[in-house]
Structure formats: C-alpha cells, structure tokens
Amino acid sequence: MQPTLPNDTLTARAGTPLQGEATVPGDKSISHRSIMLGALAEGETVVQHLLEGEDVLRTIAAFRSMGVEIQRDTAGIYRIQGVGLDGLREPDDVLDMGNSGTAMRLLSGVLASQPFFSVLTGDASLRQRPMKRVITPLSQMGARIISREQGKAPLVIQGTELIPIDYQMPVASAQVKSAVLLAGLNTAGGSAVLEPELSRDHTERMLTAFGAEVTRQGLRVAVDGWPNLLAQTIEVPGDISSAAFPLVAALLVPGSELLLQGVGVNPTRTGLLALLSQMGARIEQRQVRQAGGEPIADLHVSHSSLRGIEVPAELIPRAIDEFPIFCVAAALAEGETRLTGAAELRVKESDRIHAMAVGLQALGVAVTELADGLHIIGNPEGLPGGVTVDSFTDHRIAMSLLVAGLRCREPVVVKRCANIQTSFPSFQPLMSRLGATIV
C-alpha cells in the first residue's frame, strides 16, 4: 500500500525549487474501470500500477463482496478472477463507496441489470452529490432505483432485465455515459449515448480492449449487448489529474524543472495542458507511447512566466477535475483570468467554485465568484499567505491550496487534508522528495 497522510492538517512554505523525476499514482478513472471490467470478464485480469487510493479500494471491496476474487501480490500487482456478465452475487451488506462519485455512478449501471437487490451509499459528501443524472437514463432502460429526494444516495437498486435506449445527454459526463454503456453490456441490443460535447473516453477504450463491440459516430457512442468480455493485462497510466499538482508547482516556483514519467495524455483529459500552454507554460511531452490502449508521455516542465486567459468553453469538459489547481496558476499569472460555463464544479466533492474563491481570497488573491466560474486577477510576484484555510474536505482543493502556499511569503496551513488519500496518497512525500516544503 502507498503511504497515507500522517494527520489531517498540512502546512506549505516557500522554499527551494522543485527538481527531479517522479512517477505519479495510477489514473483513478482507469483504475476504477479496470476493476469493474476485470470482474465482468472471463479469466484472470492483471492490473499494474493501480491507484491504491481510498476511492479505488472501495470499488475493490464492493466487487469482493459480490463474489469476485481480487488478490494483490507483493509487487503491488492486482489479479482479478472475472466471473462474467452474469456471475456477480447479491452482497450481504450495503456497498459503501466512501467519497467516490465515479464508483457509485458506474456501479449503478452495472447493478441495474443484475438479478439481485443492492444498496449503494457513501460518506456525507457523496450523499449530497447528484445521482439523478444516472437514475434518469437507467430508469428509461427499465431499471428500478429508489433514492432520497432529488436523486441523492443511498440508492436502492432492484436489478431487472433492461431494454436498450439511445440516450441524449443534457450535459457532457463521462460517468453518466459510462453507466449507460455498462448497463448496455447486459442488455439485448446494447445501448447508445449522444453527448453534447466529447467527454473522457476511458470506458469506450477499455471496453474495446476487453472485446466489446463499441462504435462511435461523431458524438454518438454505442455498445452491443452481451459481448464475450475476455480478461486483459492492464498497465494503468499515471493520473494527469495528480500530475497536475507537481506540474503547476514547477511552473510557479522559480528555478524548478521536473520530469513526470508515464503520465496519461488521453486527448479527452489534456485540457489543463492546453490551458497552461495558452498561458505561456513550458511543458513538453516526451516519448509519447501506448499503455493499455491509452496514450502516455513523460512530461517535462520548467518554471514559466504565466499570463491570464479567457478559458475557452470547449476545453472545460477536458479539464473539469483540474480547475482547482488551474485557479492557483491563474492566481500567480500576470493579468486576469476568467472562467465561465463551469457550473459542474459546484457539484463535485465540494462546491469547488466557492471553495477556491474562499481559499484564494484568504491567501490574498483578488477573486470574484461567478455563478458558473471565477474571475481572478493574478499576482506573479507572489502572495502574502500567513493564514489557515479550509479544504472543505475536498482532496483537490487541499492539494491546490498547498501548492499555492509554495508561492506565499508566509506559511499556509490547510485543514481537513485527509481526503487526499482518495486520489493521491503519496502526495506529501512525493512533493517533499522533489523539494517542496509541505509538512
């Protein structure tokens, strides 16, 4: 297992430049999907570089409770003995997905067609997140799902035989798309989704690798029902959402130069790299190659003078998880940055628009909170700091504010950092090894 945080409060201080090479944890989205499809396939699926964060461990625990044998060897390699599309068994207890919206939404698609009763719940944050967006299309397929008011968890699912649909999504969401496609696997005729904009396509790529028939025509993606899924060997790429934190830190701290190895650069996930490049960042993709059907590269990054930008609407779905750390880059750039059209940020692990506005204002940044984004006036000379700020129990808010603390004149204390374990358990030791002062 990777190390966990020693306490719930961390402090960041300005110090030496960040230097060296690092490998970030495995991609969280791909790790979830490798467990799920490995369980639904036939044979032994082998997964290397799986993210051992709390979110993914919850997915593993859920499938173990449904009769899937999942073993971890001493080298950290996971072996999943697949049971096939109809081999899951009814769990004896409620499935607790912790803080993972991905796990809950994708599992809803898997469980909707299973011939048994199940209940999905999570922590206080997850129980407030919108699940109606997956309940609606699954219900159109005939799924029987009961939830709290406004579609909030816990979700009670009585599995049943589903019918195929061709669902037009109102908002681009890889999780909703994936839930429908996963439900379609166990449906006569499969199902299709029409996206308003292209969202991350890890599910489609991995389904194809496992042997499913997936077709895409423009923004419409479809999967055939009842495929013969066959076990695979998967090398999980480094998570670009985790790489974003040391990457932005290196851009902001003078004298820094890093090489982040084996990072996933799926084009549906590289919105942050595009935004930072527009700001003047020096980021080079080296040795672009393939791992498990996903493009990966070594990212070489060095300190850069950034300038504010107007965030293009078409890049928002490709950078939605990275906007907290993007806002830190904007706070230390020359000029103004304006982000609009990102209301989805209000229904993440926290209201990330509000959380970043509060946090950056406390650090001395001129920020205006908008209904669907933020207006930030940057200060490339650095920030005053010298404050204690709250992460709102959101892992990405916590790490973003700690990176901001590296360019503050006085220390920055960030409270409620334990949820960093959900996505980046080795964040603090990795950053320290590269030269950042975070303790």
C-alpha positions in Angstrom: 0.0 0.0 0.0 1.1 3.6 -0.6 1.7 5.8 2.4 -1.2 7.7 3.9 -1.2 11.1 5.3 0.1 11.3 8.9 -2.5 13.9 10.0 -5.4 16.0 8.9 -3.6 19.3 8.7 -0.6 20.2 6.4 1.5 23.3 6.1 3.2 24.6 3.0 6.1 27.1 2.9 8.0 28.8 0.2 11.4 27.2 -0.2 13.8 25.7 -2.8 12.9 25.0 -6.4 11.4 21.7 -7.3 13.8 19.4 -9.1 14.0 15.8 -10.3 11.9 13.0 -11.7 8.7 11.4 -10.4 6.0 8.9 -11.2 2.6 9.9 -10.1 -0.1 7.3 -8.9 -2.2 5.4 -11.4 -5.1 7.1 -13.1 -8.1 7.0 -10.8 -10.7 6.8 -13.6 -8.9 3.9 -15.4 -8.2 2.1 -12.1 -12.0 2.0 -11.3 -12.8 0.7 -14.8 -10.1 -1.9 -14.8 -11.5 -3.5 -11.6 -15.1 -3.3 -12.9 -14.4 -4.8 -16.3 -11.9 -7.3 -15.0 -14.7 -8.6 -12.7 -17.2 -8.8 -15.5 -14.8 -10.5 -17.9 -13.9 -14.2 -18.1 -10.5 -15.3 -16.9 -7.8 -13.5 -14.9 -7.2 -9.8 -15.5 -3.9 -8.5 -14.3 -3.6 -4.8 -13.4 -0.3 -3.0 -12.9 0.1 0.5 -11.3 -3.4 0.5 -9.9 -4.2 3.6 -7.8 -4.3 2.4 -4.2 -6.3 5.4 -3.0 -9.5 5.1 -0.9 -11.8 5.6 -3.8 -10.5 2.6 -5.8 -10.2 0.5 -2.7 -13.9 1.0 -2.2 -14.6 -0.4 -5.7 -12.4 -3.4 -4.9 -14.2 -4.0 -1.7 -17.6 -3.8 -3.5 -16.7 -6.4 -6.0 -15.2 -8.7 -3.4 -18.5 -8.5 -1.5 -20.2 -9.6 -4.7 -18.1 -12.8 -5.0 -15.2 -11.6 -7.1 -11.8 -12.8 -6.0 -9.3 -10.0 -6.2 -5.7 -10.5 -5.0 -2.7 -8.2 -4.6 0.8 -9.6 -4.8 3.9 -8.3 -3.1 4.8 -6.3 -6.1 1.5 -4.4 -6.0 0.0 -6.2 -9.0 -3.7 -7.0 -8.8 -5.2 -10.2 -10.1 -8.9 -10.3 -10.7 -10.7 -13.6 -11.3 -13.5 -12.5 -13.6 -17.0 -14.0 -13.1 -18.6 -12.9 -16.4 -21.5 -10.6 -17.0 -23.9 -12.8 -15.1 -21.6 -14.1 -12.3 -22.0 -11.5 -9.6 -23.8 -12.5 -6.5 -26.0 -10.4 -4.1 -23.9 -8.6 -1.5 -24.7 -9.4 2.1 -24.5 -5.8 3.2 -24.7 -2.2 1.9 -22.0 -1.2 -0.5 -20.2 1.9 0.9 -18.5 3.8 -1.9 -16.9 6.4 0.5 -16.3 9.6 -1.4 -16.3 8.2 -4.9 -18.9 9.5 -7.3 -17.3 7.5 -10.1 -17.7 4.3 -8.2 -21.3 5.0 -7.3 -22.4 6.1 -10.8 -20.7 3.4 -12.7 -21.7 0.7 -10.3 -25.3 1.8 -10.7 -25.1 0.9 -14.4 -23.5 -2.5 -13.6 -26.1 -3.4 -10.8 -29.2 -2.2 -12.7 -29.3 -5.4 -14.8 -28.1 -7.9 -12.1 -30.8 -10.3 -10.8 -30.5 -9.2 -7.1 -31.0 -6.4 -4.6 -28.3 -4.0 -3.7 -27.8 -0.7 -1.8 -25.2 2.0 -2.6 -24.2 4.6 -0.1 -21.2 6.8 0.7 -19.9 9.5 3.1 -21.7 12.7 3.9 -20.2 14.5 0.8 -21.2 11.7 -1.6 -24.7 11.5 -0.2 -25.2 15.1 -1.2 -24.0 14.7 -4.8 -26.5 14.5 -7.7 -27.3 10.9 -8.7 -30.4 11.7 -10.7 -28.3 12.2 -13.7 -27.6 8.4 -13.8 -31.0 7.4 -12.4 -32.9 9.1 -15.3 -31.3 7.2 -18.2 -31.1 3.9 -16.3 -34.8 4.2 -15.4 -35.6 4.7 -19.1 -33.9 1.4 -19.6 -36.3 -0.1 -17.1 -34.0 0.0 -14.0 -35.8 0.0 -10.6 -33.8 2.5 -8.5 -35.1 4.3 -5.3 -33.2 7.3 -3.9 -33.6 10.1 -1.5 -35.2 13.3 -2.5 -33.6 14.9 -5.7 -31.9 11.6 -6.5 -29.4 11.6 -3.6 -27.8 8.5 -2.2 -28.3 6.0 -0.7 -29.5 4.3 -3.9 -31.6 1.1 -3.6 -31.4 -1.0 -6.7 -33.5 -4.0 -7.5 -31.9 -5.5 -10.6 -34.1 -6.4 -13.5 -34.0 -7.1 -17.2 -33.3 -3.9 -19.1 -34.2 -2.6 -22.6 -31.8 -0.7 -24.9 -32.0 3.1 -25.2 -30.5 5.8 -27.3 -29.9 8.5 -24.7 -29.3 12.1 -25.5 -27.3 13.5 -22.6 -28.2 17.1 -21.5 -24.7 17.7 -20.1 -21.4 16.0 -21.0 -20.5 13.5 -18.3 -18.2 10.5 -18.7 -19.7 8.9 -15.6 -23.3 9.1 -16.9 -22.1 7.9 -20.4 -20.3 5.0 -18.7 -23.2 4.0 -16.5 -25.4 3.6 -19.6 -22.8 1.7 -21.6 -22.1 -0.6 -18.7 -25.8 -1.3 -18.3 -26.0 -1.8 -22.0 -23.5 -4.7 -21.8 -26.1 -6.8 -20.1 -29.0 -5.7 -22.3 -30.3 -7.3 -25.5 -29.2 -5.0 -28.3 -26.9 -2.8 -26.1 -27.4 0.9 -25.8 -26.1 4.3 -27.1 -25.4 7.7 -25.8 -25.3 11.0 -27.7 -23.0 13.5 -25.9 -23.3 17.3 -26.3 -19.5 17.5 -26.1 -16.8 14.9 -26.0 -16.1 13.7 -22.5 -13.3 11.4 -21.4 -13.4 8.1 -23.3 -11.7 5.6 -20.9 -14.7 3.4 -20.8 -15.0 3.0 -24.6 -11.3 2.3 -24.9 -11.3 -0.3 -22.2 -14.5 -2.0 -23.4 -12.9 -2.3 -26.8 -9.7 -3.8 -25.3 -11.8 -6.4 -23.4 -13.6 -7.4 -26.6 -16.9 -5.4 -26.6 -18.2 -4.0 -29.8 -18.1 -0.3 -29.4 -18.9 2.1 -32.2 -18.6 5.9 -32.4 -20.1 8.2 -34.9 -19.3 11.8 -34.1 -20.6 12.4 -30.6 -22.7 9.2 -30.5 -21.2 6.1 -28.9 -22.9 2.7 -28.8 -22.1 -0.7 -27.3 -23.5 -4.0 -28.3 -25.2 -6.2 -25.7 -23.9 -9.5 -24.2 -20.3 -9.4 -25.5 -17.8 -12.1 -24.6 -15.5 -10.0 -22.4 -12.1 -11.6 -22.1 -9.5 -10.9 -19.4 -6.7 -8.5 -20.1 -3.4 -7.3 -18.8 -3.7 -3.6 -18.0 -0.9 -1.1 -17.2 -2.6 1.9 -15.6 -1.1 5.2 -16.8 -0.1 7.9 -14.3 -3.0 10.1 -13.5 -2.8 13.5 -15.2 -5.2 14.9 -12.5 -2.5 14.0 -9.9 0.4 15.1 -12.1 -1.3 18.5 -12.3 -0.1 19.4 -8.8 3.7 19.0 -9.1 3.4 20.2 -12.7 1.8 23.5 -11.7 4.1 23.8 -8.7 7.1 23.6 -11.0 5.6 26.2 -13.3 5.1 28.6 -10.4 8.3 28.2 -8.3 11.3 29.9 -9.8 14.2 27.7 -10.8 12.1 24.5 -10.9 12.4 21.7 -13.5 10.7 18.3 -13.4 10.2 15.2 -15.5 6.9 13.4 -14.7 7.1 9.9 -16.1 4.4 7.8 -17.8 1.5 10.3 -17.5 -1.7 9.5 -19.3 -2.2 12.1 -22.1 -5.6 10.8 -23.5 -6.8 13.8 -25.6 -10.1 13.9 -23.6 -8.1 14.6 -20.5 -5.4 17.1 -21.6 -7.5 20.3 -21.2 -5.2 21.6 -18.4 -2.1 21.2 -20.6 -3.8 23.2 -23.4 -4.9 25.9 -20.9 -1.5 26.2 -19.4 0.2 26.3 -22.8 -2.1 29.2 -23.7 -0.9 30.9 -20.5 2.7 30.5 -21.7 3.7 27.4 -19.8 6.8 25.4 -20.9 5.5 21.8 -21.0 7.0 19.2 -23.3 5.5 15.8 -24.0 8.4 13.3 -24.4 8.4 9.7 -25.6 4.7 9.5 -26.4 3.7 5.9 -26.4 0.8 3.5 -25.6 0.0 1.6 -22.4 -3.2 -0.5 -22.1 -4.8 1.3 -25.1 -4.1 4.7 -23.6 -1.5 7.3 -24.8 1.1 8.2 -22.2 4.1 10.5 -22.2 6.8 11.9 -20.0 6.0 15.5 -19.2 9.0 17.8 -18.9 8.0 21.1 -17.2 10.0 24.1 -16.1 9.3 27.4 -14.4 7.4 29.8 -16.7 6.0 33.3 -16.6 2.3 32.8 -17.0 -0.3 35.3 -18.2 -4.1 35.3 -17.6 -6.5 34.0 -20.2 -10.2 33.7 -21.0 -10.9 29.9 -20.7 -12.3 28.6 -23.9 -15.7 26.8 -23.5 -14.6 23.8 -25.5 -11.8 23.0 -23.1 -13.9 22.9 -19.9 -15.0 19.2 -20.2 -11.4 18.2 -20.8 -10.1 20.0 -17.7 -13.1 19.8 -15.3 -11.2 18.0 -12.5 -8.1 20.2 -12.8 -9.7 23.6 -12.4 -8.8 24.0 -8.7 -5.1 23.8 -9.5 -5.6 25.8 -12.7 -7.1 28.6 -10.5 -3.8 28.6 -8.5 -1.9 29.0 -11.7 -4.2 31.9 -12.6 -3.7 33.5 -9.2 0.0 33.8 -9.8 -0.2 34.7 -13.5 0.2 38.2 -15.0 -3.2 39.8 -15.7 -6.8 38.5 -15.5 -8.2 35.0 -15.9 -11.9 34.4 -16.5 -13.6 31.0 -16.2 -17.3 30.7 -17.0 -19.5 27.9 -18.1 -18.2 25.6 -15.4 -21.3 25.2 -13.1 -20.5 21.5 -12.9 -17.7 22.4 -10.4 -20.4 23.3 -7.9 -21.5 19.6 -7.5 -18.1 17.9 -7.2 -16.7 16.6 -3.8 -17.3 20.2 -2.7 -18.6 23.3 -4.3 -15.3 23.9 -6.0 -16.1 27.4 -7.3 -16.9 28.6 -3.8 -14.1 26.6 -2.1 -11.4 28.1 -4.4 -12.9 31.6 -4.1 -12.8 31.4 -0.3 -9.3 29.8 -0.2 -7.6 32.1 -2.7 -9.2 35.3 -1.1 -7.8 34.2 2.2 -4.3 33.9 0.6 -4.6 37.5 -0.7 -5.8 36.9 -4.3 -8.4 39.2 -5.9 -11.2 36.8 -6.8 -14.8 37.3 -7.8 -17.1 34.3 -7.5 -19.4 33.9 -10.5 -22.5 31.7 -10.9 -20.6 29.4 -13.1 -17.0 30.2 -12.6 -14.4 32.6 -11.3 -12.7 35.9 -12.2 -9.2 36.0 -10.9 -6.7 38.9 -11.0 -3.2 37.3 -10.8 -0.1 38.5 -8.9 3.1 36.9 -10.3 5.2 38.5 -7.5 3.7 36.0 -5.0 1.0 36.1 -2.3 1.1 37.1 1.4 -0.2 33.9 2.9 0.2 33.6 6.6 -3.3 32.1 7.1 -5.1 28.9 7.9 -7.5 27.8 5.2 -10.1 25.0 4.9 -10.2 22.4 2.2 -13.9 21.7 2.6 -12.8 18.0 2.9 -12.0 18.1 -0.9 -8.8 16.4 -1.9 -8.2 18.6 -5.0 -8.9 21.8 -3.0 -6.5 20.7 -0.3 -3.6 19.9 -2.7 -4.3 23.1 -4.8 -4.1 25.4 -1.7 -0.9 23.6 -0.6 0.7 24.3 -4.0 -0.4 27.9 -3.7 1.4 28.0 -0.3 4.7 27.4 -2.1 4.5 30.9 -3.5 3.3 32.7 -0.3 5.6 34.8 1.8 4.3 33.3 5.0 3.3 29.7 5.7 -0.2 28.4 4.7 -1.9 25.9 6.9 -4.6 23.7 5.2 -7.1 22.0 7.4 -9.0 18.7 6.7 -6.5 17.2 4.3 -7.2 13.5 5.0 -9.3 13.1 1.8 -6.1 13.5 -0.2 -5.9 9.7 0.4 -8.8 9.2 -2.0 -6.7 10.1 -5.1 -3.1 10.8 -4.2 -1.9 9.0 -1.0 1.7 9.8 -1.7 1.2 13.5 -2.4 3.1 14.9 0.6 6.1 12.6 0.4 6.4 12.9 -3.4 6.3 16.7 -3.2 8.8 16.7 -0.4 11.2 14.5 -2.3 11.0 17.0 -5.2 12.0 19.8 -2.9 8.6 21.3 -1.8 8.2 22.2 1.8 4.9 20.6 2.8 4.7 19.1 6.3 
